[in-house]
Amino acid sequence: MRVVVKYLLWMREKAGTNKEEYILEENSTIEDLLEKIISKHENLRKHLANPFTRENPVLITINGRTARPGARLRENDTVTIMPPVSGG
C-alpha cells in the first residue's frame, strides 16, 4: 500500500525533502512506517525512535488527525510529521 509522508518545519531539512512516498505491507502500523523512515533517514532516528512519549513529543498526524500508538495505516493515507512547537 502507498502512504505519503510530509515533513514540516526543520524536519524538512533533516529529511532532505518536504514530501515522499513509502510502500508498506497491508495492515502496517504507524510504527512500521516510522521504522522505514528511520532506515532511510538515519539523522531522524533520535526524533522518531519513541514518538509517543513525553521525552520525544514529535507531532504525527494521519490524514489530519493525531496519530496514536498502534494506529493502522491505509492505502493513500497522508502522514504529517513535525517537531513540537512552542510560543515565545
N, CA, C and O atoms as a Maestro MAE file, in Angstrom:
{
 s_m_m2io_version
 :::
 2.0.0
}

f_m_ct {
 s_m_title
 :::
 protein
 m_atom[352] {
  # First column is atom index #
  i_m_mmod_type
  r_m_x_coord
  r_m_y_coord
  r_m_z_coord
  i_m_residue_number
  s_m_chain_name
  s_m_pdb_residue_name
  s_m_pdb_atom_name
  i_m_atomic_number
  :::
  1 25 0.838 -1.169 0.000 1 A "MET " " N  " 7
  2 3 0.000 0.000 0.000 1 A "MET " " CA " 6
  3 2 0.889 1.240 0.000 1 A "MET " " C  " 6
  4 15 2.002 1.217 0.526 1 A "MET " " O  " 8
  5 25 0.401 2.294 -0.579 2 A "ARG " " N  " 7
  6 3 1.139 3.543 -0.720 2 A "ARG " " CA " 6
  7 2 0.710 4.546 0.349 2 A "ARG " " C  " 6
  8 15 -0.482 4.741 0.589 2 A "ARG " " O  " 8
  9 25 1.700 5.182 0.991 3 A "VAL " " N  " 7
  10 3 1.452 6.201 2.014 3 A "VAL " " CA " 6
  11 2 2.339 7.404 1.706 3 A "VAL " " C  " 6
  12 15 3.511 7.243 1.366 3 A "VAL " " O  " 8
  13 25 1.791 8.591 1.821 4 A "VAL " " N  " 7
  14 3 2.548 9.818 1.610 4 A "VAL " " CA " 6
  15 2 2.956 10.377 2.967 4 A "VAL " " C  " 6
  16 15 2.143 10.440 3.890 4 A "VAL " " O  " 8
  17 25 4.209 10.780 3.083 5 A "VAL " " N  " 7
  18 3 4.718 11.378 4.321 5 A "VAL " " CA " 6
  19 2 5.132 12.810 4.013 5 A "VAL " " C  " 6
  20 15 5.877 13.065 3.067 5 A "VAL " " O  " 8
  21 25 4.634 13.749 4.832 6 A "LYS " " N  " 7
  22 3 5.018 15.153 4.711 6 A "LYS " " CA " 6
  23 2 5.813 15.549 5.951 6 A "LYS " " C  " 6
  24 15 5.458 15.193 7.074 6 A "LYS " " O  " 8
  25 25 6.890 16.287 5.727 7 A "TYR " " N  " 7
  26 3 7.736 16.764 6.814 7 A "TYR " " CA " 6
  27 2 7.570 18.279 6.921 7 A "TYR " " C  " 6
  28 15 7.624 18.983 5.912 7 A "TYR " " O  " 8
  29 25 7.370 18.777 8.134 8 A "LEU " " N  " 7
  30 3 7.188 20.212 8.341 8 A "LEU " " CA " 6
  31 2 8.331 20.799 9.163 8 A "LEU " " C  " 6
  32 15 9.052 20.092 9.867 8 A "LEU " " O  " 8
  33 25 8.468 22.109 9.048 9 A "LEU " " N  " 7
  34 3 9.467 22.889 9.766 9 A "LEU " " CA " 6
  35 2 10.859 22.316 9.523 9 A "LEU " " C  " 6
  36 15 11.182 21.952 8.393 9 A "LEU " " O  " 8
  37 25 11.695 22.229 10.566 10 A "TRP " " N  " 7
  38 3 13.076 21.774 10.356 10 A "TRP " " CA " 6
  39 2 13.183 20.292 10.029 10 A "TRP " " C  " 6
  40 15 14.256 19.826 9.644 10 A "TRP " " O  " 8
  41 25 12.103 19.547 10.171 11 A "MET " " N  " 7
  42 3 12.125 18.137 9.775 11 A "MET " " CA " 6
  43 2 12.359 18.017 8.267 11 A "MET " " C  " 6
  44 15 12.944 17.039 7.802 11 A "MET " " O  " 8
  45 25 11.900 19.017 7.504 12 A "ARG " " N  " 7
  46 3 12.133 19.015 6.048 12 A "ARG " " CA " 6
  47 2 13.618 18.967 5.736 12 A "ARG " " C  " 6
  48 15 14.067 18.189 4.894 12 A "ARG " " O  " 8
  49 25 14.383 19.823 6.438 13 A "GLU " " N  " 7
  50 3 15.823 19.866 6.199 13 A "GLU " " CA " 6
  51 2 16.497 18.555 6.594 13 A "GLU " " C  " 6
  52 15 17.383 18.070 5.890 13 A "GLU " " O  " 8
  53 25 16.076 17.989 7.716 14 A "LYS " " N  " 7
  54 3 16.662 16.718 8.175 14 A "LYS " " CA " 6
  55 2 16.377 15.589 7.180 14 A "LYS " " C  " 6
  56 15 17.236 14.746 6.925 14 A "LYS " " O  " 8
  57 25 15.159 15.581 6.619 15 A "ALA " " N  " 7
  58 3 14.775 14.537 5.668 15 A "ALA " " CA " 6
  59 2 15.297 14.833 4.260 15 A "ALA " " C  " 6
  60 15 15.406 13.930 3.431 15 A "ALA " " O  " 8
  61 25 15.617 16.093 3.998 16 A "GLY " " N  " 7
  62 3 16.081 16.468 2.668 16 A "GLY " " CA " 6
  63 2 14.957 16.617 1.662 16 A "GLY " " C  " 6
  64 15 15.205 16.729 0.461 16 A "GLY " " O  " 8
  65 25 13.733 16.618 2.141 17 A "THR " " N  " 7
  66 3 12.560 16.759 1.277 17 A "THR " " CA " 6
  67 2 11.372 17.179 2.133 17 A "THR " " C  " 6
  68 15 11.386 17.010 3.353 17 A "THR " " O  " 8
  69 25 10.358 17.720 1.499 18 A "ASN " " N  " 7
  70 3 9.158 18.054 2.269 18 A "ASN " " CA " 6
  71 2 8.086 16.976 2.141 18 A "ASN " " C  " 6
  72 15 7.117 16.963 2.900 18 A "ASN " " O  " 8
  73 25 8.264 16.058 1.161 19 A "LYS " " N  " 7
  74 3 7.256 15.013 0.962 19 A "LYS " " CA " 6
  75 2 7.881 13.831 0.231 19 A "LYS " " C  " 6
  76 15 8.709 14.000 -0.665 19 A "LYS " " O  " 8
  77 25 7.465 12.625 0.635 20 A "GLU " " N  " 7
  78 3 7.903 11.419 -0.058 20 A "GLU " " CA " 6
  79 2 6.869 10.319 0.133 20 A "GLU " " C  " 6
  80 15 6.015 10.400 1.015 20 A "GLU " " O  " 8
  81 25 6.957 9.296 -0.700 21 A "GLU " " N  " 7
  82 3 6.035 8.161 -0.620 21 A "GLU " " CA " 6
  83 2 6.753 6.921 -0.123 21 A "GLU " " C  " 6
  84 15 7.937 6.709 -0.385 21 A "GLU " " O  " 8
  85 25 6.004 6.115 0.595 22 A "TYR " " N  " 7
  86 3 6.514 4.820 1.063 22 A "TYR " " CA " 6
  87 2 5.517 3.748 0.657 22 A "TYR " " C  " 6
  88 15 4.306 3.967 0.640 22 A "TYR " " O  " 8
  89 25 6.057 2.595 0.335 23 A "ILE " " N  " 7
  90 3 5.225 1.426 0.057 23 A "ILE " " CA " 6
  91 2 5.332 0.499 1.269 23 A "ILE " " C  " 6
  92 15 6.423 0.085 1.661 23 A "ILE " " O  " 8
  93 25 4.182 0.187 1.847 24 A "LEU " " N  " 7
  94 3 4.116 -0.650 3.047 24 A "LEU " " CA " 6
  95 2 3.252 -1.870 2.791 24 A "LEU " " C  " 6
  96 15 2.449 -1.890 1.858 24 A "LEU " " O  " 8
  97 25 3.420 -2.876 3.617 25 A "GLU " " N  " 7
  98 3 2.549 -4.045 3.551 25 A "GLU " " CA " 6
  99 2 1.191 -3.705 4.146 25 A "GLU " " C  " 6
  100 15 1.069 -2.802 4.974 25 A "GLU " " O  " 8
  101 25 0.182 -4.435 3.717 26 A "GLU " " N  " 7
  102 3 -1.159 -4.247 4.281 26 A "GLU " " CA " 6
  103 2 -1.110 -4.439 5.793 26 A "GLU " " C  " 6
  104 15 -0.304 -5.222 6.296 26 A "GLU " " O  " 8
  105 25 -1.960 -3.735 6.510 27 A "ASN " " N  " 7
  106 3 -2.055 -3.785 7.970 27 A "ASN " " CA " 6
  107 2 -0.834 -3.220 8.684 27 A "ASN " " C  " 6
  108 15 -0.619 -3.518 9.859 27 A "ASN " " O  " 8
  109 25 -0.037 -2.417 8.004 28 A "SER " " N  " 7
  110 3 1.108 -1.782 8.659 28 A "SER " " CA " 6
  111 2 0.630 -0.721 9.635 28 A "SER " " C  " 6
  112 15 -0.424 -0.110 9.457 28 A "SER " " O  " 8
  113 25 1.435 -0.518 10.671 29 A "THR " " N  " 7
  114 3 1.104 0.484 11.690 29 A "THR " " CA " 6
  115 2 1.973 1.726 11.496 29 A "THR " " C  " 6
  116 15 2.901 1.734 10.687 29 A "THR " " O  " 8
  117 25 1.658 2.754 12.241 30 A "ILE " " N  " 7
  118 3 2.466 3.970 12.205 30 A "ILE " " CA " 6
  119 2 3.902 3.663 12.624 30 A "ILE " " C  " 6
  120 15 4.839 4.255 12.089 30 A "ILE " " O  " 8
  121 25 4.083 2.756 13.562 31 A "GLU " " N  " 7
  122 3 5.428 2.373 13.991 31 A "GLU " " CA " 6
  123 2 6.206 1.694 12.857 31 A "GLU " " C  " 6
  124 15 7.412 1.899 12.725 31 A "GLU " " O  " 8
  125 25 5.521 0.889 12.043 32 A "ASP " " N  " 7
  126 3 6.177 0.262 10.888 32 A "ASP " " CA " 6
  127 2 6.676 1.328 9.921 32 A "ASP " " C  " 6
  128 15 7.792 1.243 9.409 32 A "ASP " " O  " 8
  129 25 5.846 2.322 9.678 33 A "LEU " " N  " 7
  130 3 6.242 3.419 8.802 33 A "LEU " " CA " 6
  131 2 7.433 4.174 9.382 33 A "LEU " " C  " 6
  132 15 8.385 4.471 8.660 33 A "LEU " " O  " 8
  133 25 7.394 4.484 10.662 34 A "LEU " " N  " 7
  134 3 8.495 5.219 11.287 34 A "LEU " " CA " 6
  135 2 9.806 4.443 11.190 34 A "LEU " " C  " 6
  136 15 10.865 5.043 11.004 34 A "LEU " " O  " 8
  137 25 9.748 3.124 11.314 35 A "GLU " " N  " 7
  138 3 10.957 2.307 11.154 35 A "GLU " " CA " 6
  139 2 11.524 2.456 9.748 35 A "GLU " " C  " 6
  140 15 12.739 2.552 9.578 35 A "GLU " " O  " 8
  141 25 10.657 2.477 8.742 36 A "LYS " " N  " 7
  142 3 11.115 2.661 7.353 36 A "LYS " " CA " 6
  143 2 11.735 4.045 7.168 36 A "LYS " " C  " 6
  144 15 12.763 4.191 6.506 36 A "LYS " " O  " 8
  145 25 11.104 5.052 7.756 37 A "ILE " " N  " 7
  146 3 11.631 6.412 7.644 37 A "ILE " " CA " 6
  147 2 13.015 6.484 8.280 37 A "ILE " " C  " 6
  148 15 13.941 7.048 7.697 37 A "ILE " " O  " 8
  149 25 13.156 5.916 9.471 38 A "ILE " " N  " 7
  150 3 14.445 5.936 10.171 38 A "ILE " " CA " 6
  151 2 15.509 5.195 9.368 38 A "ILE " " C  " 6
  152 15 16.658 5.632 9.315 38 A "ILE " " O  " 8
  153 25 15.137 4.079 8.743 39 A "SER " " N  " 7
  154 3 16.138 3.340 7.961 39 A "SER " " CA " 6
  155 2 16.593 4.133 6.743 39 A "SER " " C  " 6
  156 15 17.716 3.957 6.272 39 A "SER " " O  " 8
  157 25 15.738 4.994 6.235 40 A "LYS " " N  " 7
  158 3 16.096 5.833 5.087 40 A "LYS " " CA " 6
  159 2 16.798 7.117 5.515 40 A "LYS " " C  " 6
  160 15 17.711 7.589 4.838 40 A "LYS " " O  " 8
  161 25 16.367 7.678 6.643 41 A "HIS " " N  " 7
  162 3 16.893 8.950 7.143 41 A "HIS " " CA " 6
  163 2 17.429 8.745 8.561 41 A "HIS " " C  " 6
  164 15 16.763 9.088 9.538 41 A "HIS " " O  " 8
  165 25 18.605 8.198 8.661 42 A "GLU " " N  " 7
  166 3 19.207 7.886 9.967 42 A "GLU " " CA " 6
  167 2 19.263 9.112 10.873 42 A "GLU " " C  " 6
  168 15 19.165 8.978 12.093 42 A "GLU " " O  " 8
  169 25 19.419 10.298 10.300 43 A "ASN " " N  " 7
  170 3 19.508 11.509 11.117 43 A "ASN " " CA " 6
  171 2 18.172 11.876 11.780 43 A "ASN " " C  " 6
  172 15 18.129 12.800 12.593 43 A "ASN " " O  " 8
  173 25 17.098 11.180 11.453 44 A "LEU " " N  " 7
  174 3 15.814 11.403 12.122 44 A "LEU " " CA " 6
  175 2 15.584 10.432 13.284 44 A "LEU " " C  " 6
  176 15 14.596 10.544 14.008 44 A "LEU " " O  " 8
  177 25 16.502 9.485 13.452 45 A "ARG " " N  " 7
  178 3 16.328 8.444 14.484 45 A "ARG " " CA " 6
  179 2 15.985 9.026 15.850 45 A "ARG " " C  " 6
  180 15 14.997 8.616 16.460 45 A "ARG " " O  " 8
  181 25 16.776 9.969 16.338 46 A "LYS " " N  " 7
  182 3 16.541 10.474 17.696 46 A "LYS " " CA " 6
  183 2 15.209 11.207 17.820 46 A "LYS " " C  " 6
  184 15 14.688 11.357 18.925 46 A "LYS " " O  " 8
  185 25 14.658 11.660 16.709 47 A "HIS " " N  " 7
  186 3 13.380 12.379 16.744 47 A "HIS " " CA " 6
  187 2 12.183 11.445 16.573 47 A "HIS " " C  " 6
  188 15 11.080 11.769 17.013 47 A "HIS " " O  " 8
  189 25 12.392 10.285 15.936 48 A "LEU " " N  " 7
  190 3 11.273 9.391 15.638 48 A "LEU " " CA " 6
  191 2 11.310 8.059 16.371 48 A "LEU " " C  " 6
  192 15 10.379 7.263 16.247 48 A "LEU " " O  " 8
  193 25 12.365 7.803 17.130 49 A "ALA " " N  " 7
  194 3 12.519 6.498 17.777 49 A "ALA " " CA " 6
  195 2 11.422 6.195 18.797 49 A "ALA " " C  " 6
  196 15 10.940 5.063 18.850 49 A "ALA " " O  " 8
  197 25 11.019 7.161 19.596 50 A "ASN " " N  " 7
  198 3 9.964 6.966 20.603 50 A "ASN " " CA " 6
  199 2 8.974 8.127 20.519 50 A "ASN " " C  " 6
  200 15 8.921 8.964 21.421 50 A "ASN " " O  " 8
  201 25 8.202 8.181 19.457 51 A "PRO " " N  " 7
  202 3 7.407 9.381 19.185 51 A "PRO " " CA " 6
  203 2 6.206 9.612 20.093 51 A "PRO " " C  " 6
  204 15 5.681 10.724 20.138 51 A "PRO " " O  " 8
  205 25 5.772 8.617 20.798 52 A "PHE " " N  " 7
  206 3 4.567 8.785 21.601 52 A "PHE " " CA " 6
  207 2 4.879 8.909 23.090 52 A "PHE " " C  " 6
  208 15 4.089 8.482 23.932 52 A "PHE " " O  " 8
  209 25 6.022 9.489 23.409 53 A "THR " " N  " 7
  210 3 6.424 9.658 24.800 53 A "THR " " CA " 6
  211 2 6.669 11.132 25.107 53 A "THR " " C  " 6
  212 15 6.839 11.944 24.197 53 A "THR " " O  " 8
  213 25 6.686 11.461 26.362 54 A "ARG " " N  " 7
  214 3 6.986 12.838 26.772 54 A "ARG " " CA " 6
  215 2 8.409 13.238 26.412 54 A "ARG " " C  " 6
  216 15 8.688 14.400 26.116 54 A "ARG " " O  " 8
  217 25 9.296 12.264 26.442 55 A "GLU " " N  " 7
  218 3 10.697 12.540 26.149 55 A "GLU " " CA " 6
  219 2 10.903 12.910 24.680 55 A "GLU " " C  " 6
  220 15 11.888 13.569 24.346 55 A "GLU " " O  " 8
  221 25 10.012 12.504 23.819 56 A "ASN " " N  " 7
  222 3 10.137 12.752 22.392 56 A "ASN " " CA " 6
  223 2 8.771 13.153 21.816 56 A "ASN " " C  " 6
  224 15 8.118 12.355 21.143 56 A "ASN " " O  " 8
  225 25 8.355 14.373 22.079 57 A "PRO " " N  " 7
  226 3 6.998 14.799 21.719 57 A "PRO " " CA " 6
  227 2 6.828 15.254 20.263 57 A "PRO " " C  " 6
  228 15 6.300 16.338 20.014 57 A "PRO " " O  " 8
  229 25 7.266 14.444 19.315 58 A "VAL " " N  " 7
  230 3 7.064 14.747 17.898 58 A "VAL " " CA " 6
  231 2 5.569 14.682 17.602 58 A "VAL " " C  " 6
  232 15 4.865 13.822 18.131 58 A "VAL " " O  " 8
  233 25 5.091 15.578 16.768 59 A "LEU " " N  " 7
  234 3 3.681 15.602 16.398 59 A "LEU " " CA " 6
  235 2 3.503 14.830 15.096 59 A "LEU " " C  " 6
  236 15 4.125 15.152 14.084 59 A "LEU " " O  " 8
  237 25 2.655 13.816 15.128 60 A "ILE " " N  " 7
  238 3 2.393 12.987 13.961 60 A "ILE " " CA " 6
  239 2 0.890 12.931 13.746 60 A "ILE " " C  " 6
  240 15 0.125 12.647 14.668 60 A "ILE " " O  " 8
  241 25 0.476 13.210 12.499 61 A "THR " " N  " 7
  242 3 -0.938 13.085 12.171 61 A "THR " " CA " 6
  243 2 -1.109 12.117 11.009 61 A "THR " " C  " 6
  244 15 -0.213 11.940 10.183 61 A "THR " " O  " 8
  245 25 -2.273 11.502 10.969 62 A "ILE " " N  " 7
  246 3 -2.674 10.652 9.846 62 A "ILE " " CA " 6
  247 2 -3.938 11.279 9.286 62 A "ILE " " C  " 6
  248 15 -4.973 11.310 9.952 62 A "ILE " " O  " 8
  249 25 -3.852 11.773 8.069 63 A "ASN " " N  " 7
  250 3 -4.979 12.450 7.425 63 A "ASN " " CA " 6
  251 2 -5.533 13.573 8.299 63 A "ASN " " C  " 6
  252 15 -6.747 13.757 8.392 63 A "ASN " " O  " 8
  253 25 -4.630 14.324 8.940 64 A "GLY " " N  " 7
  254 3 -5.024 15.480 9.739 64 A "GLY " " CA " 6
  255 2 -5.452 15.187 11.162 64 A "GLY " " C  " 6
  256 15 -5.758 16.116 11.910 64 A "GLY " " O  " 8
  257 25 -5.483 13.930 11.559 65 A "ARG " " N  " 7
  258 3 -5.868 13.554 12.920 65 A "ARG " " CA " 6
  259 2 -4.658 13.028 13.670 65 A "ARG " " C  " 6
  260 15 -3.827 12.319 13.102 65 A "ARG " " O  " 8
  261 25 -4.562 13.371 14.933 66 A "THR " " N  " 7
  262 3 -3.425 12.953 15.743 66 A "THR " " CA " 6
  263 2 -3.269 11.437 15.727 66 A "THR " " C  " 6
  264 15 -4.221 10.703 15.994 66 A "THR " " O  " 8
  265 25 -2.065 10.977 15.413 67 A "ALA " " N  " 7
  266 3 -1.780 9.540 15.382 67 A "ALA " " CA " 6
  267 2 -1.643 9.002 16.800 67 A "ALA " " C  " 6
  268 15 -1.125 9.679 17.688 67 A "ALA " " O  " 8
  269 25 -2.100 7.812 16.993 68 A "ARG " " N  " 7
  270 3 -1.991 7.119 18.270 68 A "ARG " " CA " 6
  271 2 -1.091 5.902 18.101 68 A "ARG " " C  " 6
  272 15 -0.978 5.366 16.998 68 A "ARG " " O  " 8
  273 25 -0.451 5.461 19.176 69 A "PRO " " N  " 7
  274 3 0.372 4.247 19.079 69 A "PRO " " CA " 6
  275 2 -0.446 3.084 18.514 69 A "PRO " " C  " 6
  276 15 -1.591 2.862 18.909 69 A "PRO " " O  " 8
  277 25 0.156 2.355 17.595 70 A "GLY " " N  " 7
  278 3 -0.505 1.193 17.012 70 A "GLY " " CA " 6
  279 2 -1.494 1.504 15.908 70 A "GLY " " C  " 6
  280 15 -2.133 0.591 15.385 70 A "GLY " " O  " 8
  281 25 -1.638 2.771 15.539 71 A "ALA " " N  " 7
  282 3 -2.603 3.147 14.503 71 A "ALA " " CA " 6
  283 2 -2.281 2.413 13.202 71 A "ALA " " C  " 6
  284 15 -1.131 2.383 12.764 71 A "ALA " " O  " 8
  285 25 -3.292 1.831 12.600 72 A "ARG " " N  " 7
  286 3 -3.138 1.132 11.321 72 A "ARG " " CA " 6
  287 2 -3.224 2.147 10.183 72 A "ARG " " C  " 6
  288 15 -4.032 3.075 10.209 72 A "ARG " " O  " 8
  289 25 -2.380 1.945 9.201 73 A "LEU " " N  " 7
  290 3 -2.383 2.815 8.030 73 A "LEU " " CA " 6
  291 2 -3.167 2.161 6.908 73 A "LEU " " C  " 6
  292 15 -3.286 0.938 6.835 73 A "LEU " " O  " 8
  293 25 -3.706 3.019 6.023 74 A "ARG " " N  " 7
  294 3 -4.473 2.537 4.878 74 A "ARG " " CA " 6
  295 2 -3.920 3.125 3.595 74 A "ARG " " C  " 6
  296 15 -3.182 4.110 3.615 74 A "ARG " " O  " 8
  297 25 -4.275 2.525 2.505 75 A "GLU " " N  " 7
  298 3 -3.869 3.000 1.186 75 A "GLU " " CA " 6
  299 2 -4.162 4.493 1.041 75 A "GLU " " C  " 6
  300 15 -5.254 4.958 1.369 75 A "GLU " " O  " 8
  301 25 -3.172 5.235 0.546 76 A "ASN " " N  " 7
  302 3 -3.274 6.674 0.265 76 A "ASN " " CA " 6
  303 2 -3.390 7.561 1.499 76 A "ASN " " C  " 6
  304 15 -3.758 8.729 1.372 76 A "ASN " " O  " 8
  305 25 -3.088 7.042 2.688 77 A "ASP " " N  " 7
  306 3 -3.053 7.906 3.873 77 A "ASP " " CA " 6
  307 2 -1.946 8.938 3.700 77 A "ASP " " C  " 6
  308 15 -0.946 8.694 3.025 77 A "ASP " " O  " 8
  309 25 -2.145 10.094 4.323 78 A "THR " " N  " 7
  310 3 -1.114 11.124 4.385 78 A "THR " " CA " 6
  311 2 -0.692 11.269 5.836 78 A "THR " " C  " 6
  312 15 -1.507 11.588 6.702 78 A "THR " " O  " 8
  313 25 0.581 11.033 6.092 79 A "VAL " " N  " 7
  314 3 1.138 11.151 7.440 79 A "VAL " " CA " 6
  315 2 1.985 12.410 7.463 79 A "VAL " " C  " 6
  316 15 2.865 12.592 6.622 79 A "VAL " " O  " 8
  317 25 1.718 13.274 8.425 80 A "THR " " N  " 7
  318 3 2.493 14.512 8.579 80 A "THR " " CA " 6
  319 2 3.295 14.411 9.862 80 A "THR " " C  " 6
  320 15 2.779 14.026 10.912 80 A "THR " " O  " 8
  321 25 4.582 14.767 9.756 81 A "ILE " " N  " 7
  322 3 5.482 14.704 10.910 81 A "ILE " " CA " 6
  323 2 6.075 16.086 11.107 81 A "ILE " " C  " 6
  324 15 6.617 16.688 10.180 81 A "ILE " " O  " 8
  325 25 5.960 16.582 12.349 82 A "MET " " N  " 7
  326 3 6.563 17.870 12.653 82 A "MET " " CA " 6
  327 2 7.083 17.883 14.078 82 A "MET " " C  " 6
  328 15 6.570 17.181 14.949 82 A "MET " " O  " 8
  329 25 8.109 18.690 14.300 83 A "PRO " " N  " 7
  330 3 8.646 18.778 15.657 83 A "PRO " " CA " 6
  331 2 7.672 19.543 16.548 83 A "PRO " " C  " 6
  332 15 6.791 20.245 16.053 83 A "PRO " " O  " 8
  333 25 7.833 19.405 17.850 84 A "PRO " " N  " 7
  334 3 6.983 20.187 18.760 84 A "PRO " " CA " 6
  335 2 7.265 21.671 18.579 84 A "PRO " " C  " 6
  336 15 8.392 22.076 18.294 84 A "PRO " " O  " 8
  337 25 6.236 22.458 18.747 85 A "VAL " " N  " 7
  338 3 6.399 23.913 18.635 85 A "VAL " " CA " 6
  339 2 5.966 24.535 19.953 85 A "VAL " " C  " 6
  340 15 5.126 23.996 20.674 85 A "VAL " " O  " 8
  341 25 6.552 25.666 20.243 86 A "SER " " N  " 7
  342 3 6.166 26.385 21.459 86 A "SER " " CA " 6
  343 2 6.127 27.872 21.157 86 A "SER " " C  " 6
  344 15 6.792 28.358 20.242 86 A "SER " " O  " 8
  345 25 5.355 28.562 21.926 87 A "GLY " " N  " 7
  346 3 5.248 30.008 21.746 87 A "GLY " " CA " 6
  347 2 6.403 30.716 22.410 87 A "GLY " " C  " 6
  348 15 7.190 30.117 23.142 87 A "GLY " " O  " 8
  349 25 6.486 31.978 22.144 88 A "GLY " " N  " 7
  350 3 7.580 32.675 22.784 88 A "GLY " " CA " 6
  351 2 7.590 34.139 22.488 88 A "GLY " " C  " 6
  352 15 8.465 34.859 22.967 88 A "GLY " " O  " 8
  :::
 }
 m_bond[351] {
  # First column is bond index #
  i_m_from
  i_m_to
  i_m_order
  :::
  1 1 2 1
  2 2 3 1
  3 3 4 2
  4 3 5 1
  5 5 6 1
  6 6 7 1
  7 7 8 2
  8 7 9 1
  9 9 10 1
  10 10 11 1
  11 11 12 2
  12 11 13 1
  13 13 14 1
  14 14 15 1
  15 15 16 2
  16 15 17 1
  17 17 18 1
  18 18 19 1
  19 19 20 2
  20 19 21 1
  21 21 22 1
  22 22 23 1
  23 23 24 2
  24 23 25 1
  25 25 26 1
  26 26 27 1
  27 27 28 2
  28 27 29 1
  29 29 30 1
  30 30 31 1
  31 31 32 2
  32 31 33 1
  33 33 34 1
  34 34 35 1
  35 35 36 2
  36 35 37 1
  37 37 38 1
  38 38 39 1
  39 39 40 2
  40 39 41 1
  41 41 42 1
  42 42 43 1
  43 43 44 2
  44 43 45 1
  45 45 46 1
  46 46 47 1
  47 47 48 2
  48 47 49 1
  49 49 50 1
  50 50 51 1
  51 51 52 2
  52 51 53 1
  53 53 54 1
  54 54 55 1
  55 55 56 2
  56 55 57 1
  57 57 58 1
  58 58 59 1
  59 59 60 2
  60 59 61 1
  61 61 62 1
  62 62 63 1
  63 63 64 2
  64 63 65 1
  65 65 66 1
  66 66 67 1
  67 67 68 2
  68 67 69 1
  69 69 70 1
  70 70 71 1
  71 71 72 2
  72 71 73 1
  73 73 74 1
  74 74 75 1
  75 75 76 2
  76 75 77 1
  77 77 78 1
  78 78 79 1
  79 79 80 2
  80 79 81 1
  81 81 82 1
  82 82 83 1
  83 83 84 2
  84 83 85 1
  85 85 86 1
  86 86 87 1
  87 87 88 2
  88 87 89 1
  89 89 90 1
  90 90 91 1
  91 91 92 2
  92 91 93 1
  93 93 94 1
  94 94 95 1
  95 95 96 2
  96 95 97 1
  97 97 98 1
  98 98 99 1
  99 99 100 2
  100 99 101 1
  101 101 102 1
  102 102 103 1
  103 103 104 2
  104 103 105 1
  105 105 106 1
  106 106 107 1
  107 107 108 2
  108 107 109 1
  109 109 110 1
  110 110 111 1
  111 111 112 2
  112 111 113 1
  113 113 114 1
  114 114 115 1
  115 115 116 2
  116 115 117 1
  117 117 118 1
  118 118 119 1
  119 119 120 2
  120 119 121 1
  121 121 122 1
  122 122 123 1
  123 123 124 2
  124 123 125 1
  125 125 126 1
  126 126 127 1
  127 127 128 2
  128 127 129 1
  129 129 130 1
  130 130 131 1
  131 131 132 2
  132 131 133 1
  133 133 134 1
  134 134 135 1
  135 135 136 2
  136 135 137 1
  137 137 138 1
  138 138 139 1
  139 139 140 2
  140 139 141 1
  141 141 142 1
  142 142 143 1
  143 143 144 2
  144 143 145 1
  145 145 146 1
  146 146 147 1
  147 147 148 2
  148 147 149 1
  149 149 150 1
  150 150 151 1
  151 151 152 2
  152 151 153 1
  153 153 154 1
  154 154 155 1
  155 155 156 2
  156 155 157 1
  157 157 158 1
  158 158 159 1
  159 159 160 2
  160 159 161 1
  161 161 162 1
  162 162 163 1
  163 163 164 2
  164 163 165 1
  165 165 166 1
  166 166 167 1
  167 167 168 2
  168 167 169 1
  169 169 170 1
  170 170 171 1
  171 171 172 2
  172 171 173 1
  173 173 174 1
  174 174 175 1
  175 175 176 2
  176 175 177 1
  177 177 178 1
  178 178 179 1
  179 179 180 2
  180 179 181 1
  181 181 182 1
  182 182 183 1
  183 183 184 2
  184 183 185 1
  185 185 186 1
  186 186 187 1
  187 187 188 2
  188 187 189 1
  189 189 190 1
  190 190 191 1
  191 191 192 2
  192 191 193 1
  193 193 194 1
  194 194 195 1
  195 195 196 2
  196 195 197 1
  197 197 198 1
  198 198 199 1
  199 199 200 2
  200 199 201 1
  201 201 202 1
  202 202 203 1
  203 203 204 2
  204 203 205 1
  205 205 206 1
  206 206 207 1
  207 207 208 2
  208 207 209 1
  209 209 210 1
  210 210 211 1
  211 211 212 2
  212 211 213 1
  213 213 214 1
  214 214 215 1
  215 215 216 2
  216 215 217 1
  217 217 218 1
  218 218 219 1
  219 219 220 2
  220 219 221 1
  221 221 222 1
  222 222 223 1
  223 223 224 2
  224 223 225 1
  225 225 226 1
  226 226 227 1
  227 227 228 2
  228 227 229 1
  229 229 230 1
  230 230 231 1
  231 231 232 2
  232 231 233 1
  233 233 234 1
  234 234 235 1
  235 235 236 2
  236 235 237 1
  237 237 238 1
  238 238 239 1
  239 239 240 2
  240 239 241 1
  241 241 242 1
  242 242 243 1
  243 243 244 2
  244 243 245 1
  245 245 246 1
  246 246 247 1
  247 247 248 2
  248 247 249 1
  249 249 250 1
  250 250 251 1
  251 251 252 2
  252 251 253 1
  253 253 254 1
  254 254 255 1
  255 255 256 2
  256 255 257 1
  257 257 258 1
  258 258 259 1
  259 259 260 2
  260 259 261 1
  261 261 262 1
  262 262 263 1
  263 263 264 2
  264 263 265 1
  265 265 266 1
  266 266 267 1
  267 267 268 2
  268 267 269 1
  269 269 270 1
  270 270 271 1
  271 271 272 2
  272 271 273 1
  273 273 274 1
  274 274 275 1
  275 275 276 2
  276 275 277 1
  277 277 278 1
  278 278 279 1
  279 279 280 2
  280 279 281 1
  281 281 282 1
  282 282 283 1
  283 283 284 2
  284 283 285 1
  285 285 286 1
  286 286 287 1
  287 287 288 2
  288 287 289 1
  289 289 290 1
  290 290 291 1
  291 291 292 2
  292 291 293 1
  293 293 294 1
  294 294 295 1
  295 295 296 2
  296 295 297 1
  297 297 298 1
  298 298 299 1
  299 299 300 2
  300 299 301 1
  301 301 302 1
  302 302 303 1
  303 303 304 2
  304 303 305 1
  305 305 306 1
  306 306 307 1
  307 307 308 2
  308 307 309 1
  309 309 310 1
  310 310 311 1
  311 311 312 2
  312 311 313 1
  313 313 314 1
  314 314 315 1
  315 315 316 2
  316 315 317 1
  317 317 318 1
  318 318 319 1
  319 319 320 2
  320 319 321 1
  321 321 322 1
  322 322 323 1
  323 323 324 2
  324 323 325 1
  325 325 326 1
  326 326 327 1
  327 327 328 2
  328 327 329 1
  329 329 330 1
  330 330 331 1
  331 331 332 2
  332 331 333 1
  333 333 334 1
  334 334 335 1
  335 335 336 2
  336 335 337 1
  337 337 338 1
  338 338 339 1
  339 339 340 2
  340 339 341 1
  341 341 342 1
  342 342 343 1
  343 343 344 2
  344 343 345 1
  345 345 346 1
  346 346 347 1
  347 347 348 2
  348 347 349 1
  349 349 350 1
  350 350 351 1
  351 351 352 2
  :::
 }
}
